[in-house]
Amino acid sequence: MNIRVAGQYVRAWLKDWRQFGHRQLARDCPICGYHGLFVAAGHPPRWNARCPNCDSRERHRLACLYYDQAGIGPGKGLKILHFAPEDFFLNRMRGDPDYIATDPKMPGVERREDMTALSFEPGTFDIAIAHHVLEHIPDDRKAMSELFRVLKPGGSAILSVPQNFSRIDTWEDDAITGEKARVAAFGARDHKRFYGRDFEKRLAQAGFEVDVFRMPPADEVRYGLLRDEAIYIARRPQ
């Protein structure tokens, strides 16, 4: 066990010892290669959510597994637009001339784009990536339309969002304005909605052909993923 991991365990214990009060399984992090116990993250805490070696959460590890299986990486000649990039993938792609990262605040990312009014010409990109971004956008349907516009025919938007699979329809309510009320309703004070099972339908209504990527249940346990969490591959038809 390295010093960083040991320190993370101590801090996790001091923050909430209950996460170590039940039998835990060793997990594998596909990002950094760590094998061992994961620690809690979030409020309320999600057990086994964070890799103590690289700080990755569930959605980061799922994205890494998808990128690796799909062969998405540097030197492939793919024009990629990435919103709010994960640190591991930003570092992996840094220096690739076909990769553009954009975020309004993230250090090391200089491009600033409005997802509902992108500055690019139609048919510019092979791939657009946005994990846990659309729930922050006031007009997500306009953002989906813009993604469709800037993708080449046959190009794909790789998307994930927080979802409540017990709900059929996405829940939006602009009348909920209090910070605590928005956290209770949508999971975070800056989330505009909580997507339901209709997320795939919303993408289809924007013109996309949609495939869904999930890991098998055994791998959800192995890699410390959320149960049934999905990545949506939204393709612009040829």
N, C-alpha and C positions, 0 to 999 in steps of 0.2 A: 504494500500500500504506500503510495507516495504522500508527501507532506501535504500537498493541496487537498487530496481526497480526505486525508485524516482530519484536516481543518474543517472541511465541509461537513463531515460527520459530526464533529463537535458542535459546530454552529447549528446544524439541523436538530441535534438533541436538545440544545438549550432553547431553541425556538419552539419546538413541540416534540417532547419526548415520546408522545403516543405513537408516532410513526414507527418507532422501534419496538412497540409493545405487542406486535403480532408477528407471526412467522413471515419472513420475507424470502423471496427468491432472488438469486443473482440474475442480473440482466446484462444484456449486451448493447453497447452503444455503437451504431454503425458509423457514426461521425468520427469519433476519436479512437475507437477500438477498445474502450474500457469494458471490463467484465467485473461485475460486483453489484453491491447493493446501490439502488437509486434512493434519492431522498424526496421529500415532499416539496410541492410548489403550489402557489396560488392561495386564494381566500374565497371560500373555505379550502383547506388544504386537499390536494390530490396526492394520495400516497404513491410513491414510486414514479414520480413524474419527471424528476430532474436528474440528469447525469451529474455526479459530483466532480467529474474530471473536466468536462467541457461546458457545463451549464445548459446543455440542450434540453428542451422540453419535448413533449410527445409529438407535436406537429413538426418540429425540426427533424426528428428522427424519421418520421413517416416520409417527409419530403426527400430526405437523403436516400432512403430505400427506393423511392420512386425514381429519382434521378439516376441512380445506379442501374436499376432494371431497364430504364428507358434509354440509357446510353447518352444522357444529357451532360455535357461537360465541355471543357475548353478544346479548341482545335478541331471542332467538328464542322466549322463553316456555317453554323446556324446563327442567324440574327436573333438575339434574345433581348427582350425588354423585361426587367425584373423590378417589381414594386416592393419596397420594404424588404430588401434581400436579407436572407439568413447569413450571419457572419461566415459560417463555414463555406457556403457556396460563393459568397462574394470574394473570399480569399482564394477559392479554387479557380474562379473565373477572372481574377484580376489580371489585366494585361491582354486579355483576349479582345481584339479590336471589334468583334461582332457583338460584344456584350455591353448593354447599357443598363445601369442600375439607377433607380430614382427613389428618393424619399425626402419628405419635407424637413426632417430634423436629424437624420442618422449621420454620425460622424464618418467621414471618408466617402460619403456619397454626395456628389456635387450637383447632380441633375435634379431639378425640381419640376415635376409634371403634375398637372391636374388630371386625374384619371377620367374626369368627365369632359375634358377638352384637351386632348393630347395634341402635341405640336407636330406629330409625324404625318407623313404622307400616307394615303391608303396603301395597303399591301406591303408594308415595310418589313414586318417581322415574321420569322418562322415560328417563334415561341414567345408568349407573354406569360409571366409568372406572377401570381399574387396570392400569398397565403395569409389568411386572417387580415385582409384589407377591406374587402367589400362591405363588411359590417360597419365600417367607419364612414362610409360614403353616403351623404344624404340622398343622392339620387343614384342608387346602384344600377338601375336599369339603363340610365344614360352611360354609366361606366362600362357596362356589358356591351352596349352598342359601340362605344369607342374601341374597346378591345377587338370586337369583330371587324371594325373598319381598318385598323392598322395591321391586322394579320394578313398574311398572304393567303390566297386560296389554298386549302390543305394545311394551313398553319393551325397551331393549337394554343389555347389559353389553359394553363395549368393552375387550378384554383382550389382553395380550401377555405372553409368558413366555420365558425362555431355553429353547431346545429343541435336542435332539440328534436330527436327522432320520434318523440312521443306526440309531436304536433304535426299535423298535415300541412298547415299553412304557416308561412312566416308571420311573426308577430311584430307589428310596428304600431307605435302610438306616440305621436308628437306631443300629446297632452301630458305625458310623463316627463317632468323636467327636473325634479329634485335629484341630487346626486345619489343619495341612498336608494331612492325609488328606481332610478335607472340601473343601478348595479343589481338590484333585486330582480328587475324585469328582464334586462338584456345582458347581464354578466359583467358589465363595465360601464363607467359613467359616460364614456365617449362612444359607446356602441349605439347605432341608430336602430337596430332591429335584432331579433333572434330568429335565425333561419329555421324553418321546419323542413319536412321531407320534400317540399315543393321547390327546393333550390335547383334541382336538375331541370324542372319544368320552366323555371324562370330563365335559365340559360337557353333552353330550346326556343323559348319565345323571342329571344334575341337573335335567333337564326342559327345557333350552334347545333352540331351533332355531338351528343354527349356520351362519353364512356366514364365508368366509375372504377377507381382503383382502391382496393382495400387489401390489407394483409390478412392471411389466415389467422384464426383465433390463437393458435399456438404461437405464432410470431408476434401477435399483439402482446402476449405475455413476455416473450423472450426479449423484445425491444422496449418494453415499457410504454406501449401505445394506448391511446384511448380506445375503448371498445367501439367497434364499428366506424371509427373515424375514417373519412373518405377524402380522396383527392379526385377532383372532377377534371377530366380532360375534354375540353370544349373545342371541337374542331370547326373551323370555317370550311364549309363544303367547297369542293373543287369547282 
